[in-house]
Amino acid sequence: RHSNYPGGLRAETVAEVRQKDPRKLIQYAVKGMLPNTKLRKNFMANLYVYPGEEHPHSGQVGGKK
């Protein structure tokens, strides 16, 4: 980010971002890998990142034997 003042470039280290919100690291990485098109916003809206191992989604368990 830049504040439009001389010497106003602001940068955060990875450690600072990880301490504030560890989900942002993954979101920044995925956003950087996606093409800069109209669909990037839709792809990012469908990205769900959780800070720990627990999440509210359940996988497919069982099935026909």
N, CA, C, O and CB atoms as a CASP TS submission, in Angstrom:
PFRMAT TS
TARGET T0000
AUTHOR 0000-0000-0000
METHOD Language model
MODEL 1
PARENT N/A
ATOM      1  N   ARG     1       0.839  -1.182   0.000  1.00  0.00           N
ATOM      2  CA  ARG     1       0.000   0.000   0.000  1.00  0.00           C
ATOM      3  C   ARG     1       0.876   1.234   0.000  1.00  0.00           C
ATOM      4  O   ARG     1       2.002   1.207   0.496  1.00  0.00           O
ATOM      5  CB  ARG     1      -0.950   0.005   1.207  1.00  0.00           C
ATOM      6  N   HIS     2       0.361   2.305  -0.552  1.00  0.00           N
ATOM      7  CA  HIS     2       1.082   3.566  -0.561  1.00  0.00           C
ATOM      8  C   HIS     2       0.123   4.655  -0.122  1.00  0.00           C
ATOM      9  O   HIS     2      -1.044   4.660  -0.516  1.00  0.00           O
ATOM     10  CB  HIS     2       1.682   3.873  -1.967  1.00  0.00           C
ATOM     11  N   SER     3       0.616   5.579   0.696  1.00  0.00           N
ATOM     12  CA  SER     3      -0.230   6.647   1.220  1.00  0.00           C
ATOM     13  C   SER     3      -0.218   7.883   0.333  1.00  0.00           C
ATOM     14  O   SER     3      -0.817   8.897   0.689  1.00  0.00           O
ATOM     15  CB  SER     3       0.212   7.019   2.615  1.00  0.00           C
ATOM     16  N   ASN     4       0.457   7.821  -0.825  1.00  0.00           N
ATOM     17  CA  ASN     4       0.603   8.938  -1.759  1.00  0.00           C
ATOM     18  C   ASN     4       1.435  10.076  -1.194  1.00  0.00           C
ATOM     19  O   ASN     4       1.390  11.183  -1.731  1.00  0.00           O
ATOM     20  CB  ASN     4      -0.750   9.458  -2.150  1.00  0.00           C
ATOM     21  N   TYR     5       2.178   9.848  -0.151  1.00  0.00           N
ATOM     22  CA  TYR     5       3.148  10.789   0.374  1.00  0.00           C
ATOM     23  C   TYR     5       4.537  10.229   0.114  1.00  0.00           C
ATOM     24  O   TYR     5       4.699   9.013   0.015  1.00  0.00           O
ATOM     25  CB  TYR     5       2.920  11.054   1.890  1.00  0.00           C
ATOM     26  N   PRO     6       5.551  11.098   0.000  1.00  0.00           N
ATOM     27  CA  PRO     6       6.909  10.593  -0.195  1.00  0.00           C
ATOM     28  C   PRO     6       7.321   9.683   0.955  1.00  0.00           C
ATOM     29  O   PRO     6       7.180  10.048   2.122  1.00  0.00           O
ATOM     30  CB  PRO     6       7.899  11.756  -0.329  1.00  0.00           C
ATOM     31  N   GLY     7       7.821   8.522   0.633  1.00  0.00           N
ATOM     32  CA  GLY     7       8.221   7.569   1.670  1.00  0.00           C
ATOM     33  C   GLY     7       7.040   6.887   2.325  1.00  0.00           C
ATOM     34  O   GLY     7       7.178   6.317   3.408  1.00  0.00           O
ATOM     35  N   GLY     8       5.883   6.933   1.692  1.00  0.00           N
ATOM     36  CA  GLY     8       4.667   6.399   2.297  1.00  0.00           C
ATOM     37  C   GLY     8       4.349   4.968   1.924  1.00  0.00           C
ATOM     38  O   GLY     8       3.199   4.542   2.037  1.00  0.00           O
ATOM     39  N   LEU     9       5.350   4.214   1.478  1.00  0.00           N
ATOM     40  CA  LEU     9       5.107   2.823   1.129  1.00  0.00           C
ATOM     41  C   LEU     9       5.001   1.992   2.398  1.00  0.00           C
ATOM     42  O   LEU     9       5.906   2.000   3.232  1.00  0.00           O
ATOM     43  CB  LEU     9       6.224   2.281   0.214  1.00  0.00           C
ATOM     44  N   ARG    10       3.908   1.286   2.537  1.00  0.00           N
ATOM     45  CA  ARG    10       3.691   0.458   3.730  1.00  0.00           C
ATOM     46  C   ARG    10       3.731  -1.002   3.317  1.00  0.00           C
ATOM     47  O   ARG    10       3.112  -1.397   2.329  1.00  0.00           O
ATOM     48  CB  ARG    10       2.332   0.802   4.426  1.00  0.00           C
ATOM     49  N   ALA    11       4.456  -1.789   4.073  1.00  0.00           N
ATOM     50  CA  ALA    11       4.548  -3.215   3.770  1.00  0.00           C
ATOM     51  C   ALA    11       4.451  -4.003   5.066  1.00  0.00           C
ATOM     52  O   ALA    11       4.956  -3.575   6.104  1.00  0.00           O
ATOM     53  CB  ALA    11       5.869  -3.547   3.020  1.00  0.00           C
ATOM     54  N   GLU    12       3.801  -5.151   4.997  1.00  0.00           N
ATOM     55  CA  GLU    12       3.691  -6.037   6.152  1.00  0.00           C
ATOM     56  C   GLU    12       4.532  -7.277   5.895  1.00  0.00           C
ATOM     57  O   GLU    12       4.586  -7.779   4.772  1.00  0.00           O
ATOM     58  CB  GLU    12       2.206  -6.420   6.432  1.00  0.00           C
ATOM     59  N   THR    13       5.177  -7.760   6.925  1.00  0.00           N
ATOM     60  CA  THR    13       5.938  -8.992   6.791  1.00  0.00           C
ATOM     61  C   THR    13       4.988 -10.179   6.901  1.00  0.00           C
ATOM     62  O   THR    13       3.847 -10.041   7.343  1.00  0.00           O
ATOM     63  CB  THR    13       7.056  -9.075   7.862  1.00  0.00           C
ATOM     64  N   VAL    14       5.475 -11.332   6.497  1.00  0.00           N
ATOM     65  CA  VAL    14       4.667 -12.550   6.583  1.00  0.00           C
ATOM     66  C   VAL    14       4.323 -12.848   8.036  1.00  0.00           C
ATOM     67  O   VAL    14       3.215 -13.297   8.329  1.00  0.00           O
ATOM     68  CB  VAL    14       5.411 -13.747   5.950  1.00  0.00           C
ATOM     69  N   ALA    15       5.251 -12.606   8.938  1.00  0.00           N
ATOM     70  CA  ALA    15       5.000 -12.867  10.359  1.00  0.00           C
ATOM     71  C   ALA    15       3.886 -11.975  10.893  1.00  0.00           C
ATOM     72  O   ALA    15       3.062 -12.424  11.689  1.00  0.00           O
ATOM     73  CB  ALA    15       6.280 -12.652  11.178  1.00  0.00           C
ATOM     74  N   GLU    16       3.855 -10.712  10.461  1.00  0.00           N
ATOM     75  CA  GLU    16       2.800  -9.807  10.919  1.00  0.00           C
ATOM     76  C   GLU    16       1.435 -10.238  10.390  1.00  0.00           C
ATOM     77  O   GLU    16       0.443 -10.212  11.120  1.00  0.00           O
ATOM     78  CB  GLU    16       3.102  -8.370  10.479  1.00  0.00           C
ATOM     79  N   VAL    17       1.388 -10.633   9.127  1.00  0.00           N
ATOM     80  CA  VAL    17       0.119 -11.082   8.543  1.00  0.00           C
ATOM     81  C   VAL    17      -0.344 -12.355   9.226  1.00  0.00           C
ATOM     82  O   VAL    17      -1.528 -12.500   9.530  1.00  0.00           O
ATOM     83  CB  VAL    17       0.260 -11.311   7.020  1.00  0.00           C
ATOM     84  N   ARG    18       0.588 -13.292   9.475  1.00  0.00           N
ATOM     85  CA  ARG    18       0.238 -14.557  10.125  1.00  0.00           C
ATOM     86  C   ARG    18      -0.284 -14.312  11.535  1.00  0.00           C
ATOM     87  O   ARG    18      -1.197 -15.004  11.986  1.00  0.00           O
ATOM     88  CB  ARG    18       1.453 -15.498  10.167  1.00  0.00           C
ATOM     89  N   GLN    19       0.282 -13.341  12.230  1.00  0.00           N
ATOM     90  CA  GLN    19      -0.153 -13.057  13.594  1.00  0.00           C
ATOM     91  C   GLN    19      -1.548 -12.425  13.606  1.00  0.00           C
ATOM     92  O   GLN    19      -2.367 -12.749  14.465  1.00  0.00           O
ATOM     93  CB  GLN    19       0.856 -12.133  14.292  1.00  0.00           C
ATOM     94  N   LYS    20      -1.819 -11.525  12.657  1.00  0.00           N
ATOM     95  CA  LYS    20      -3.124 -10.870  12.609  1.00  0.00           C
ATOM     96  C   LYS    20      -4.222 -11.838  12.170  1.00  0.00           C
ATOM     97  O   LYS    20      -5.229 -12.005  12.859  1.00  0.00           O
ATOM     98  CB  LYS    20      -3.076  -9.671  11.662  1.00  0.00           C
ATOM     99  N   ASP    21      -4.012 -12.475  11.012  1.00  0.00           N
ATOM    100  CA  ASP    21      -5.031 -13.367  10.460  1.00  0.00           C
ATOM    101  C   ASP    21      -4.348 -14.388   9.557  1.00  0.00           C
ATOM    102  O   ASP    21      -4.000 -14.058   8.423  1.00  0.00           O
ATOM    103  CB  ASP    21      -6.121 -12.567   9.675  1.00  0.00           C
ATOM    104  N   PRO    22      -4.148 -15.616  10.026  1.00  0.00           N
ATOM    105  CA  PRO    22      -3.427 -16.608   9.224  1.00  0.00           C
ATOM    106  C   PRO    22      -4.149 -16.994   7.930  1.00  0.00           C
ATOM    107  O   PRO    22      -3.520 -17.508   7.006  1.00  0.00           O
ATOM    108  CB  PRO    22      -3.195 -17.844  10.046  1.00  0.00           C
ATOM    109  N   ARG    23      -5.436 -16.757   7.855  1.00  0.00           N
ATOM    110  CA  ARG    23      -6.178 -17.083   6.637  1.00  0.00           C
ATOM    111  C   ARG    23      -5.773 -16.189   5.469  1.00  0.00           C
ATOM    112  O   ARG    23      -5.851 -16.602   4.312  1.00  0.00           O
ATOM    113  CB  ARG    23      -7.675 -16.959   6.885  1.00  0.00           C
ATOM    114  N   LYS    24      -5.341 -14.972   5.770  1.00  0.00           N
ATOM    115  CA  LYS    24      -4.978 -14.022   4.719  1.00  0.00           C
ATOM    116  C   LYS    24      -3.805 -14.520   3.880  1.00  0.00           C
ATOM    117  O   LYS    24      -3.746 -14.239   2.683  1.00  0.00           O
ATOM    118  CB  LYS    24      -4.636 -12.673   5.331  1.00  0.00           C
ATOM    119  N   LEU    25      -2.872 -15.254   4.486  1.00  0.00           N
ATOM    120  CA  LEU    25      -1.730 -15.760   3.727  1.00  0.00           C
ATOM    121  C   LEU    25      -2.186 -16.660   2.588  1.00  0.00           C
ATOM    122  O   LEU    25      -1.713 -16.533   1.458  1.00  0.00           O
ATOM    123  CB  LEU    25      -0.772 -16.521   4.646  1.00  0.00           C
ATOM    124  N   ILE    26      -3.103 -17.563   2.887  1.00  0.00           N
ATOM    125  CA  ILE    26      -3.610 -18.473   1.858  1.00  0.00           C
ATOM    126  C   ILE    26      -4.425 -17.700   0.828  1.00  0.00           C
ATOM    127  O   ILE    26      -4.327 -17.965  -0.370  1.00  0.00           O
ATOM    128  CB  ILE    26      -4.467 -19.591   2.491  1.00  0.00           C
ATOM    129  N   GLN    27      -5.223 -16.751   1.288  1.00  0.00           N
ATOM    130  CA  GLN    27      -6.038 -15.974   0.363  1.00  0.00           C
ATOM    131  C   GLN    27      -5.170 -15.154  -0.591  1.00  0.00           C
ATOM    132  O   GLN    27      -5.467 -15.085  -1.784  1.00  0.00           O
ATOM    133  CB  GLN    27      -6.981 -15.053   1.136  1.00  0.00           C
ATOM    134  N   TYR    28      -4.103 -14.534  -0.087  1.00  0.00           N
ATOM    135  CA  TYR    28      -3.195 -13.771  -0.945  1.00  0.00           C
ATOM    136  C   TYR    28      -2.512 -14.682  -1.956  1.00  0.00           C
ATOM    137  O   TYR    28      -2.356 -14.315  -3.121  1.00  0.00           O
ATOM    138  CB  TYR    28      -2.144 -13.039  -0.101  1.00  0.00           C
ATOM    139  N   ALA    29      -2.103 -15.876  -1.510  1.00  0.00           N
ATOM    140  CA  ALA    29      -1.416 -16.807  -2.402  1.00  0.00           C
ATOM    141  C   ALA    29      -2.344 -17.281  -3.519  1.00  0.00           C
ATOM    142  O   ALA    29      -1.951 -17.308  -4.686  1.00  0.00           O
ATOM    143  CB  ALA    29      -0.884 -18.009  -1.612  1.00  0.00           C
ATOM    144  N   VAL    30      -3.570 -17.652  -3.164  1.00  0.00           N
ATOM    145  CA  VAL    30      -4.523 -18.139  -4.171  1.00  0.00           C
ATOM    146  C   VAL    30      -4.897 -17.011  -5.125  1.00  0.00           C
ATOM    147  O   VAL    30      -4.991 -17.225  -6.334  1.00  0.00           O
ATOM    148  CB  VAL    30      -5.794 -18.715  -3.496  1.00  0.00           C
ATOM    149  N   LYS    31      -5.108 -15.822  -4.594  1.00  0.00           N
ATOM    150  CA  LYS    31      -5.467 -14.681  -5.438  1.00  0.00           C
ATOM    151  C   LYS    31      -4.354 -14.368  -6.434  1.00  0.00           C
ATOM    152  O   LYS    31      -4.628 -13.995  -7.575  1.00  0.00           O
ATOM    153  CB  LYS    31      -5.764 -13.447  -4.574  1.00  0.00           C
ATOM    154  N   GLY    32      -3.108 -14.519  -6.010  1.00  0.00           N
ATOM    155  CA  GLY    32      -1.988 -14.274  -6.910  1.00  0.00           C
ATOM    156  C   GLY    32      -1.859 -15.315  -8.003  1.00  0.00           C
ATOM    157  O   GLY    32      -1.306 -15.031  -9.065  1.00  0.00           O
ATOM    158  N   MET    33      -2.361 -16.515  -7.758  1.00  0.00           N
ATOM    159  CA  MET    33      -2.285 -17.580  -8.756  1.00  0.00           C
ATOM    160  C   MET    33      -3.413 -17.507  -9.780  1.00  0.00           C
ATOM    161  O   MET    33      -3.303 -18.082 -10.863  1.00  0.00           O
ATOM    162  CB  MET    33      -2.310 -18.925  -8.074  1.00  0.00           C
ATOM    163  N   LEU    34      -4.485 -16.813  -9.452  1.00  0.00           N
ATOM    164  CA  LEU    34      -5.620 -16.728 -10.368  1.00  0.00           C
ATOM    165  C   LEU    34      -5.386 -15.635 -11.405  1.00  0.00           C
ATOM    166  O   LEU    34      -4.725 -14.639 -11.107  1.00  0.00           O
ATOM    167  CB  LEU    34      -6.922 -16.460  -9.592  1.00  0.00           C
ATOM    168  N   PRO    35      -5.917 -15.801 -12.622  1.00  0.00           N
ATOM    169  CA  PRO    35      -5.769 -14.753 -13.633  1.00  0.00           C
ATOM    170  C   PRO    35      -6.593 -13.529 -13.257  1.00  0.00           C
ATOM    171  O   PRO    35      -7.636 -13.634 -12.611  1.00  0.00           O
ATOM    172  CB  PRO    35      -6.190 -15.272 -15.019  1.00  0.00           C
ATOM    173  N   ASN    36      -6.105 -12.376 -13.673  1.00  0.00           N
ATOM    174  CA  ASN    36      -6.773 -11.118 -13.338  1.00  0.00           C
ATOM    175  C   ASN    36      -7.902 -10.866 -14.340  1.00  0.00           C
ATOM    176  O   ASN    36      -7.789 -10.026 -15.232  1.00  0.00           O
ATOM    177  CB  ASN    36      -5.759  -9.928 -13.335  1.00  0.00           C
ATOM    178  N   THR    37      -8.985 -11.613 -14.169  1.00  0.00           N
ATOM    179  CA  THR    37     -10.146 -11.494 -15.049  1.00  0.00           C
ATOM    180  C   THR    37     -11.391 -11.265 -14.200  1.00  0.00           C
ATOM    181  O   THR    37     -11.316 -11.153 -12.976  1.00  0.00           O
ATOM    182  CB  THR    37     -10.308 -12.764 -15.941  1.00  0.00           C
ATOM    183  N   LYS    38     -12.527 -11.200 -14.869  1.00  0.00           N
ATOM    184  CA  LYS    38     -13.785 -10.990 -14.160  1.00  0.00           C
ATOM    185  C   LYS    38     -14.133 -12.159 -13.248  1.00  0.00           C
ATOM    186  O   LYS    38     -14.859 -11.991 -12.269  1.00  0.00           O
ATOM    187  CB  LYS    38     -14.907 -10.763 -15.151  1.00  0.00           C
ATOM    188  N   LEU    39     -13.618 -13.341 -13.566  1.00  0.00           N
ATOM    189  CA  LEU    39     -13.964 -14.531 -12.791  1.00  0.00           C
ATOM    190  C   LEU    39     -13.193 -14.636 -11.482  1.00  0.00           C
ATOM    191  O   LEU    39     -13.584 -15.407 -10.606  1.00  0.00           O
ATOM    192  CB  LEU    39     -13.718 -15.763 -13.614  1.00  0.00           C
ATOM    193  N   ARG    40     -12.112 -13.885 -11.325  1.00  0.00           N
ATOM    194  CA  ARG    40     -11.313 -14.009 -10.105  1.00  0.00           C
ATOM    195  C   ARG    40     -12.146 -13.678  -8.867  1.00  0.00           C
ATOM    196  O   ARG    40     -12.005 -14.331  -7.833  1.00  0.00           O
ATOM    197  CB  ARG    40     -10.083 -13.089 -10.176  1.00  0.00           C
ATOM    198  N   LYS    41     -12.998 -12.683  -8.966  1.00  0.00           N
ATOM    199  CA  LYS    41     -13.849 -12.319  -7.833  1.00  0.00           C
ATOM    200  C   LYS    41     -14.769 -13.478  -7.454  1.00  0.00           C
ATOM    201  O   LYS    41     -14.977 -13.741  -6.270  1.00  0.00           O
ATOM    202  CB  LYS    41     -14.681 -11.066  -8.164  1.00  0.00           C
ATOM    203  N   ASN    42     -15.319 -14.171  -8.448  1.00  0.00           N
ATOM    204  CA  ASN    42     -16.200 -15.308  -8.177  1.00  0.00           C
ATOM    205  C   ASN    42     -15.435 -16.469  -7.559  1.00  0.00           C
ATOM    206  O   ASN    42     -15.924 -17.112  -6.631  1.00  0.00           O
ATOM    207  CB  ASN    42     -16.887 -15.765  -9.461  1.00  0.00           C
ATOM    208  N   PHE    43     -14.234 -16.740  -8.068  1.00  0.00           N
ATOM    209  CA  PHE    43     -13.425 -17.818  -7.513  1.00  0.00           C
ATOM    210  C   PHE    43     -13.060 -17.525  -6.058  1.00  0.00           C
ATOM    211  O   PHE    43     -13.103 -18.419  -5.212  1.00  0.00           O
ATOM    212  CB  PHE    43     -12.155 -18.021  -8.352  1.00  0.00           C
ATOM    213  N   MET    44     -12.702 -16.279  -5.770  1.00  0.00           N
ATOM    214  CA  MET    44     -12.314 -15.921  -4.407  1.00  0.00           C
ATOM    215  C   MET    44     -13.516 -15.979  -3.461  1.00  0.00           C
ATOM    216  O   MET    44     -13.354 -16.266  -2.275  1.00  0.00           O
ATOM    217  CB  MET    44     -11.688 -14.518  -4.381  1.00  0.00           C
ATOM    218  N   ALA    45     -14.712 -15.711  -3.974  1.00  0.00           N
ATOM    219  CA  ALA    45     -15.908 -15.789  -3.138  1.00  0.00           C
ATOM    220  C   ALA    45     -16.198 -17.225  -2.736  1.00  0.00           C
ATOM    221  O   ALA    45     -16.809 -17.464  -1.695  1.00  0.00           O
ATOM    222  CB  ALA    45     -17.112 -15.195  -3.867  1.00  0.00           C
ATOM    223  N   ASN    46     -15.764 -18.190  -3.554  1.00  0.00           N
ATOM    224  CA  ASN    46     -16.003 -19.599  -3.257  1.00  0.00           C
ATOM    225  C   ASN    46     -14.872 -20.244  -2.479  1.00  0.00           C
ATOM    226  O   ASN    46     -14.918 -21.445  -2.210  1.00  0.00           O
ATOM    227  CB  ASN    46     -16.223 -20.355  -4.529  1.00  0.00           C
ATOM    228  N   LEU    47     -13.861 -19.476  -2.111  1.00  0.00           N
ATOM    229  CA  LEU    47     -12.734 -20.004  -1.352  1.00  0.00           C
ATOM    230  C   LEU    47     -13.029 -19.864   0.137  1.00  0.00           C
ATOM    231  O   LEU    47     -13.268 -18.761   0.628  1.00  0.00           O
ATOM    232  CB  LEU    47     -11.414 -19.272  -1.728  1.00  0.00           C
ATOM    233  N   TYR    48     -13.011 -20.972   0.843  1.00  0.00           N
ATOM    234  CA  TYR    48     -13.234 -20.970   2.281  1.00  0.00           C
ATOM    235  C   TYR    48     -11.968 -21.461   2.963  1.00  0.00           C
ATOM    236  O   TYR    48     -11.523 -22.584   2.728  1.00  0.00           O
ATOM    237  CB  TYR    48     -14.458 -21.855   2.667  1.00  0.00           C
ATOM    238  N   VAL    49     -11.387 -20.615   3.809  1.00  0.00           N
ATOM    239  CA  VAL    49     -10.151 -20.949   4.508  1.00  0.00           C
ATOM    240  C   VAL    49     -10.428 -20.861   6.001  1.00  0.00           C
ATOM    241  O   VAL    49     -11.009 -19.884   6.474  1.00  0.00           O
ATOM    242  CB  VAL    49      -8.973 -19.999   4.088  1.00  0.00           C
ATOM    243  N   TYR    50     -10.013 -21.881   6.737  1.00  0.00           N
ATOM    244  CA  TYR    50     -10.213 -21.922   8.180  1.00  0.00           C
ATOM    245  C   TYR    50      -8.852 -21.987   8.856  1.00  0.00           C
ATOM    246  O   TYR    50      -7.952 -22.662   8.356  1.00  0.00           O
ATOM    247  CB  TYR    50     -11.101 -23.134   8.594  1.00  0.00           C
ATOM    248  N   PRO    51      -8.681 -21.299   9.986  1.00  0.00           N
ATOM    249  CA  PRO    51      -7.356 -21.220  10.616  1.00  0.00           C
ATOM    250  C   PRO    51      -6.875 -22.521  11.235  1.00  0.00           C
ATOM    251  O   PRO    51      -5.665 -22.714  11.357  1.00  0.00           O
ATOM    252  CB  PRO    51      -7.370 -20.172  11.665  1.00  0.00           C
ATOM    253  N   GLY    52      -7.743 -23.400  11.622  1.00  0.00           N
ATOM    254  CA  GLY    52      -7.328 -24.653  12.261  1.00  0.00           C
ATOM    255  C   GLY    52      -7.724 -25.856  11.437  1.00  0.00           C
ATOM    256  O   GLY    52      -8.065 -25.742  10.260  1.00  0.00           O
ATOM    257  N   GLU    53      -7.673 -27.011  12.074  1.00  0.00           N
ATOM    258  CA  GLU    53      -8.045 -28.242  11.384  1.00  0.00           C
ATOM    259  C   GLU    53      -9.550 -28.459  11.372  1.00  0.00           C
ATOM    260  O   GLU    53     -10.057 -29.217  10.544  1.00  0.00           O
ATOM    261  CB  GLU    53      -7.364 -29.427  12.031  1.00  0.00           C
ATOM    262  N   GLU    54     -10.263 -27.817  12.262  1.00  0.00           N
ATOM    263  CA  GLU    54     -11.715 -27.994  12.356  1.00  0.00           C
ATOM    264  C   GLU    54     -12.421 -27.096  11.345  1.00  0.00           C
ATOM    265  O   GLU    54     -12.038 -25.942  11.151  1.00  0.00           O
ATOM    266  CB  GLU    54     -12.213 -27.685  13.788  1.00  0.00           C
ATOM    267  N   HIS    55     -13.454 -27.638  10.705  1.00  0.00           N
ATOM    268  CA  HIS    55     -14.273 -26.865   9.787  1.00  0.00           C
ATOM    269  C   HIS    55     -15.693 -27.423   9.818  1.00  0.00           C
ATOM    270  O   HIS    55     -15.891 -28.577  10.199  1.00  0.00           O
ATOM    271  CB  HIS    55     -13.685 -26.899   8.343  1.00  0.00           C
ATOM    272  N   PRO    56     -16.687 -26.619   9.422  1.00  0.00           N
ATOM    273  CA  PRO    56     -18.083 -27.046   9.522  1.00  0.00           C
ATOM    274  C   PRO    56     -18.550 -27.938   8.375  1.00  0.00           C
ATOM    275  O   PRO    56     -19.716 -28.331   8.349  1.00  0.00           O
ATOM    276  CB  PRO    56     -18.962 -25.846   9.590  1.00  0.00           C
ATOM    277  N   HIS    57     -17.685 -28.263   7.438  1.00  0.00           N
ATOM    278  CA  HIS    57     -18.094 -29.068   6.291  1.00  0.00           C
ATOM    279  C   HIS    57     -17.858 -30.541   6.574  1.00  0.00           C
ATOM    280  O   HIS    57     -16.855 -30.921   7.177  1.00  0.00           O
ATOM    281  CB  HIS    57     -17.338 -28.639   5.026  1.00  0.00           C
ATOM    282  N   SER    58     -18.793 -31.359   6.131  1.00  0.00           N
ATOM    283  CA  SER    58     -18.619 -32.797   6.309  1.00  0.00           C
ATOM    284  C   SER    58     -18.346 -33.427   4.948  1.00  0.00           C
ATOM    285  O   SER    58     -18.910 -33.015   3.934  1.00  0.00           O
ATOM    286  CB  SER    58     -19.874 -33.439   6.982  1.00  0.00           C
ATOM    287  N   GLY    59     -17.487 -34.415   4.941  1.00  0.00           N
ATOM    288  CA  GLY    59     -17.158 -35.102   3.700  1.00  0.00           C
ATOM    289  C   GLY    59     -18.149 -36.210   3.421  1.00  0.00           C
ATOM    290  O   GLY    59     -19.061 -36.462   4.209  1.00  0.00           O
ATOM    291  N   GLN    60     -17.965 -36.859   2.309  1.00  0.00           N
ATOM    292  CA  GLN    60     -18.814 -37.980   1.960  1.00  0.00           C
ATOM    293  C   GLN    60     -18.315 -39.195   2.719  1.00  0.00           C
ATOM    294  O   GLN    60     -17.185 -39.646   2.532  1.00  0.00           O
ATOM    295  CB  GLN    60     -18.824 -38.235   0.424  1.00  0.00           C
ATOM    296  N   VAL    61     -19.173 -39.711   3.573  1.00  0.00           N
ATOM    297  CA  VAL    61     -18.806 -40.850   4.407  1.00  0.00           C
ATOM    298  C   VAL    61     -19.699 -42.022   4.027  1.00  0.00           C
ATOM    299  O   VAL    61     -20.906 -41.866   3.844  1.00  0.00           O
ATOM    300  CB  VAL    61     -18.936 -40.509   5.929  1.00  0.00           C
ATOM    301  N   GLY    62     -19.097 -43.182   3.915  1.00  0.00           N
ATOM    302  CA  GLY    62     -19.901 -44.373   3.635  1.00  0.00           C
ATOM    303  C   GLY    62     -20.088 -44.582   2.156  1.00  0.00           C
ATOM    304  O   GLY    62     -19.159 -44.422   1.364  1.00  0.00           O
ATOM    305  N   GLY    63     -21.292 -44.941   1.795  1.00  0.00           N
ATOM    306  CA  GLY    63     -21.586 -45.256   0.405  1.00  0.00           C
ATOM    307  C   GLY    63     -21.998 -46.713   0.300  1.00  0.00           C
ATOM    308  O   GLY    63     -22.185 -47.389   1.311  1.00  0.00           O
ATOM    309  N   LYS    64     -22.136 -47.187  -0.914  1.00  0.00           N
ATOM    310  CA  LYS    64     -22.517 -48.583  -1.113  1.00  0.00           C
ATOM    311  C   LYS    64     -21.330 -49.488  -0.870  1.00  0.00           C
ATOM    312  O   LYS    64     -20.192 -49.162  -1.208  1.00  0.00           O
ATOM    313  CB  LYS    64     -23.073 -48.803  -2.525  1.00  0.00           C
ATOM    314  N   LYS    65     -21.621 -50.633  -0.276  1.00  0.00           N
ATOM    315  CA  LYS    65     -20.557 -51.602   0.002  1.00  0.00           C
ATOM    316  C   LYS    65     -20.679 -52.794  -0.888  1.00  0.00           C
ATOM    317  O   LYS    65     -19.869 -53.717  -0.799  1.00  0.00           O
ATOM    318  CB  LYS    65     -20.582 -52.039   1.450  1.00  0.00           C
TER
END
